[in-house]
């Protein structure tokens, strides 16, 4: 079985889709599939081509004996929609031409969306290479772009919706990362086969006993400090101001401290709030490698996972949940809907706070910080829950069965 994974995001970049797709690719290869990756030159999240890949239109690369074709992509730190579209469409064109000339015949082309527009390249390559198209939806687009206010043009939204619907109809299988995405697509296209391709975690690589725990001491935090962490993209969807406003309410609790690790378009704004409000209990750190991140997670006491208060996010499951749970860290979840039902109500992995409600978040922080036994109990629940329900080995096995049919 020959599978091509077409994605704009892939290691050595760090991030949720990069981890998820590389882990799936390795497992499919171990099942006996011939897996090839067609991706962009690494640039995320800095939006700048990594030094060793600069000034190249095309190059071959490898990951665990899998061939990777890397293509040119236009990068800009500008937040304008025009520059963002140039970024997306530059890879649509380069991936199509590189794929046309460099890819062999394939059984499946697995396309990661967003960006939705990459489906154009995937559809054409599937036709040329005699492959069946698998369209993997990790975020409903353009719906999410409209509701987040990132795109306002009615013409553009209508055109993108037509493209979305065309790609669903032309796909052999549509896969969705959450049950909410699956229900949405199944409701609109009842005749289409839609499969829940869950996100998850590699339990074996998150064994807390084998991961160093010297980060806390290296950063000069004491054993009495209670560290609450956010790690990931500092973007519009997360509304991370809620953490800073909660930190402001807890300034008098000198042992409660906040770690914000990552980069993104909202970082400067967040740093300005920290300075304006003199938040001495908030510490910002740059993005680190996956292995370094695990040492940080082991050193903190709990994780904060917020999203904006939008109906759109009631079907979202932030990927960082899985890693924190696998590391036995309780979560403070500011995401209503599917994530709350699974990880708070069912799994008992942490405490829920109302999205964007800093006062409610501060209350939950105090509840956790005053009860070490509760922290340990919730952390252990999280580990048991993701091991039973979101183990990447099991997810790959289920997907392999679908492909083998």
C-alpha positions in Angstrom: 0.0 0.0 0.0 1.5 3.3 -1.1 0.4 6.4 0.8 1.4 10.0 0.2 0.8 12.5 3.1 0.4 16.0 1.7 0.7 18.6 4.5 2.0 22.2 4.9 3.2 21.3 8.4 5.7 18.6 9.3 8.8 18.1 11.5 11.4 19.5 12.2 8.7 22.1 12.9 7.1 21.8 16.3 3.3 21.9 16.7 0.2 19.8 16.9 -0.3 18.8 13.3 3.4 18.2 12.9 3.4 15.7 15.8 0.1 14.1 14.9 1.0 13.5 11.2 4.6 12.3 11.8 3.4 9.9 14.5 0.7 8.5 12.2 3.1 8.2 9.3 5.6 6.2 11.3 2.9 3.8 12.5 1.5 3.3 9.0 5.0 2.5 7.8 5.4 0.0 10.6 2.2 -1.7 9.4 3.9 -2.2 6.0 2.8 0.8 4.1 5.1 2.7 1.7 4.7 6.2 3.1 6.0 9.4 1.3 5.6 12.9 2.6 5.0 16.0 0.4 5.5 19.1 2.5 6.8 22.6 2.7 10.2 23.9 3.7 10.1 24.2 7.5 9.1 27.6 8.6 6.4 27.4 11.3 5.7 29.0 13.8 8.4 31.7 13.1 7.1 32.1 9.5 10.7 32.1 8.4 12.4 29.3 6.5 14.8 27.4 8.8 18.4 28.3 7.9 19.4 24.9 6.5 16.5 25.0 4.1 16.8 28.5 2.8 17.2 29.4 -0.9 15.8 26.1 -2.1 12.8 25.4 -4.4 13.0 21.7 -3.8 14.9 19.2 -1.7 14.7 15.6 -0.6 14.7 14.8 3.1 14.1 11.8 5.3 12.5 10.8 8.6 12.8 7.3 10.0 13.4 5.9 6.5 10.4 7.7 5.0 11.1 9.9 1.9 10.2 13.5 2.3 9.8 15.9 -0.7 10.1 19.5 0.5 8.8 22.4 -1.6 9.3 26.1 -1.7 6.7 28.2 0.2 6.3 32.0 0.5 6.7 33.2 4.1 5.9 36.5 5.7 5.5 37.7 9.3 2.7 40.0 8.1 -0.8 39.4 9.5 -2.6 40.6 6.4 -5.0 38.2 4.8 -3.3 38.8 1.4 0.1 37.7 2.7 -1.5 34.7 4.4 -3.2 33.7 1.1 0.2 34.0 -0.7 1.6 31.7 1.9 -1.1 29.1 1.3 -1.3 29.3 -2.5 2.5 29.3 -2.9 2.6 25.8 -1.4 -0.5 24.7 -3.4 1.4 25.5 -6.7 4.8 24.2 -5.6 3.4 21.0 -4.1 1.4 20.3 -7.3 4.4 20.7 -9.6 6.8 18.8 -7.4 4.2 16.1 -6.7 3.5 15.8 -10.4 7.2 15.2 -11.3 8.6 13.5 -8.2 5.8 11.3 -6.8 5.2 7.8 -8.0 1.8 6.2 -8.5 0.0 5.9 -5.1 -3.0 4.2 -3.6 -3.9 7.0 -1.3 -3.2 10.7 -1.0 -3.9 11.9 2.5 -4.3 15.7 2.6 -4.3 17.7 5.8 -6.7 20.6 6.1 -6.4 23.5 6.9 -5.2 25.1 4.8 -8.3 24.2 2.8 -6.7 25.3 -0.5 -4.2 22.5 -0.3 -7.1 20.3 -1.3 -6.7 21.7 -4.9 -3.2 20.2 -5.2 -4.3 17.0 -3.5 -7.3 16.5 -5.9 -5.2 17.1 -9.0 -2.4 14.9 -7.8 -4.8 12.1 -6.9 -6.1 12.2 -10.5 -2.6 12.2 -12.0 -1.2 9.5 -9.7 -4.3 7.2 -9.8 -4.8 7.6 -6.0 -7.9 7.8 -3.8 -8.1 11.1 -1.9 -8.4 11.1 1.9 -9.3 14.6 3.1 -8.4 15.0 6.8 -10.2 17.9 8.5 -8.5 19.1 11.7 -10.5 22.4 11.6 -13.7 23.3 9.8 -12.7 25.9 7.2 -13.9 28.5 6.2 -16.4 28.3 9.0 -13.8 28.8 11.7 -12.1 31.7 9.8 -15.5 33.5 9.5 -16.4 33.0 13.2 -13.0 34.1 14.4 -13.3 37.3 12.3 -10.2 36.4 10.3 -12.1 36.6 6.9 -15.1 39.0 6.3 -15.4 39.0 2.5 -18.7 37.4 1.5 -17.4 36.5 -2.0 -14.3 34.8 -0.5 -16.3 32.9 2.1 -18.8 31.7 -0.5 -16.0 30.6 -2.9 -14.1 28.8 -0.1 -17.3 27.0 1.0 -17.8 25.7 -2.6 -14.3 24.5 -2.6 -14.8 22.7 0.8 -18.0 21.0 -0.4 -16.3 20.0 -3.7 -13.4 18.4 -1.9 -15.7 16.4 0.5 -17.6 15.1 -2.5 -14.5 14.0 -4.4 -12.9 12.3 -1.4 -12.8 8.6 -1.0 -13.0 9.1 2.7 -13.2 12.3 4.8 -11.6 12.0 8.2 -12.2 14.4 11.1 -10.1 15.0 14.2 -13.1 15.4 16.5 -16.5 14.0 16.8 -17.9 17.5 16.3 -16.2 17.8 12.9 -17.4 14.3 11.9 -21.0 15.1 12.9 -20.9 18.4 11.0 -19.6 16.8 7.8 -21.9 13.7 8.1 -24.9 16.0 8.6 -24.2 17.9 5.4 -23.0 14.9 3.3 -24.9 11.9 4.7 -23.8 9.8 1.7 -20.1 10.3 2.4 -18.0 8.0 4.5 -16.6 10.0 7.4 -14.2 8.5 9.9 -13.2 9.9 13.3 -9.4 9.9 13.1 -8.7 11.0 16.7 -5.7 12.9 17.9 -3.9 11.1 20.7 -0.6 10.6 22.4 2.4 8.2 22.3 2.1 6.9 25.9 5.6 5.2 25.8 7.4 8.5 25.0 5.6 10.3 27.8 6.9 8.1 30.7 7.4 10.7 33.4 9.8 8.4 35.3 12.3 8.6 32.4 12.1 12.3 31.7 14.5 14.7 33.5 13.0 17.1 36.0 15.7 19.7 36.4 13.9 22.5 34.6 12.3 24.0 37.8 15.6 24.3 39.6 17.4 25.6 36.5 14.8 28.4 36.2 15.2 29.1 40.0 11.7 28.2 41.0 11.4 26.8 44.5 9.8 23.5 45.5 7.1 25.5 47.2 6.1 27.3 44.0 3.0 26.0 42.3 3.5 26.3 38.6 0.6 26.6 36.1 1.6 26.3 32.5 0.3 27.2 29.1 2.3 25.9 26.2 1.5 26.3 22.5 0.6 28.9 19.9 0.0 32.4 21.3 -2.9 33.1 18.9 -6.3 34.8 18.6 -8.3 31.6 19.2 -6.8 31.0 22.7 -7.7 34.4 24.2 -4.7 34.1 26.6 -5.5 37.3 28.3 -7.7 35.2 30.6 -4.5 33.8 32.2 -3.0 37.2 32.7 -6.1 38.6 34.3 -6.4 35.6 36.6 -2.7 36.1 37.5 -3.5 39.7 38.4 -6.2 38.5 40.9 -3.7 36.1 42.4 -0.7 38.4 42.8 -1.0 38.2 46.6 -0.6 34.4 46.5 3.2 34.6 46.1 3.7 30.8 45.6 1.4 30.6 42.5 3.2 31.3 39.3 2.4 31.1 35.6 4.5 29.8 32.7 3.5 30.9 29.2 5.7 29.1 26.6 5.4 29.6 22.9 5.2 32.1 20.1 2.5 33.6 17.9 0.7 36.7 16.7 -0.5 37.7 20.2 2.8 37.5 22.0 3.6 41.2 21.9 0.1 42.1 23.1 0.4 39.7 26.0 3.9 41.0 27.0 2.4 44.5 27.0 -0.4 43.5 29.4 2.2 41.8 31.7 4.2 45.0 31.8 1.2 47.3 32.2 -0.2 45.3 35.1 3.2 44.5 36.7 2.6 40.8 36.7 5.6 39.5 38.5 4.0 36.1 38.8 3.9 35.5 35.0 7.0 34.2 33.0 7.3 34.0 29.3 9.5 31.5 27.4 10.2 30.9 23.8 9.2 27.7 21.9 11.4 24.7 22.7 11.8 21.3 21.1 9.4 18.4 21.9 11.9 16.7 24.2 12.7 20.0 26.1 9.0 20.6 26.4 8.5 17.3 28.2 11.1 18.3 30.8 9.1 21.6 31.4 5.8 19.7 31.7 7.2 17.3 34.2 8.4 20.3 36.3 5.0 22.1 36.5 2.0 21.3 38.7 -0.9 21.8 36.3 -1.8 23.0 32.8 -4.2 25.7 31.6 -5.9 25.1 28.3 -8.1 28.0 27.2 -10.1 28.9 24.0 -12.3 31.8 23.1 -16.0 31.6 24.2 -17.4 30.6 20.8 -19.9 27.9 19.7 -17.3 27.1 17.1 -15.0 25.6 19.8 -17.6 23.4 21.4 -16.4 20.8 18.9 -12.7 21.4 19.5 -10.2 19.2 21.4 -6.9 21.1 21.9 -4.1 18.7 21.2 -2.1 19.7 24.2 -4.6 18.0 26.4 -3.3 14.6 25.5 0.3 15.2 26.4 -0.5 16.8 29.7 -2.7 13.9 30.7 -0.1 11.4 29.6 2.4 13.2 31.9 -0.1 12.9 34.8 -0.7 16.6 35.0 -4.2 17.9 35.9 -5.7 20.3 33.4 -7.7 23.5 33.9 -9.9 23.4 30.8 -11.5 26.6 29.5 -13.1 24.8 26.5 -16.8 23.9 26.6 -18.5 21.2 24.6 -16.8 18.0 23.4 -13.5 18.5 25.2 -15.4 19.2 28.5 -17.6 16.1 28.0 -14.6 13.8 27.4 -11.9 15.1 29.7 -13.8 16.6 32.6 -17.1 14.8 32.8 -16.1 11.4 31.6 -12.3 11.2 32.3 -12.2 13.3 35.4 -8.8 14.7 34.2 -9.1 18.2 35.7 -11.4 21.1 36.4 -13.5 23.2 34.0 -13.6 27.0 34.0 -15.9 29.2 32.0 -14.0 30.3 28.8 -12.7 33.9 29.0 -13.8 34.1 32.7 -10.6 35.2 34.6 -12.4 35.1 38.0 -13.6 31.6 37.5 -10.1 30.5 36.4 -8.6 32.1 39.5 -11.0 30.2 41.7 -10.1 26.9 40.1 -6.4 27.7 40.4 -6.9 28.3 44.2 -8.8 25.0 44.5 -6.0 23.0 42.9 -3.2 24.8 44.6 -4.7 24.1 48.0 -5.3 20.4 47.4 -2.2 18.4 46.4 -4.2 15.1 46.8 -6.8 16.4 44.2 -3.9 17.3 41.8 -2.5 13.9 42.0 -5.8 12.2 41.7 -6.8 14.2 38.6 -3.4 13.6 37.0 -3.6 9.9 37.5 -7.2 9.9 36.0 -5.9 11.7 33.0 -3.2 9.2 32.3 -5.6 6.3 32.6 -8.1 8.0 30.4 -5.8 8.8 27.4 -4.1 5.4 27.7 -7.4 3.7 27.3 -9.0 6.0 24.7 -6.4 8.0 22.9 -3.4 5.8 22.5 -1.8 6.5 19.1 -1.0 2.9 18.5 -4.7 2.0 18.7 -5.7 5.0 16.6 -3.3 3.9 13.8 -4.6 0.3 14.0 -8.2 1.4 13.5 -7.2 3.7 10.6 -5.1 0.9 9.0 -8.2 -1.4 9.1 -10.2 1.2 7.2 -7.6 1.5 4.5 -7.1 -2.2 4.2 -10.8 -2.7 3.5 
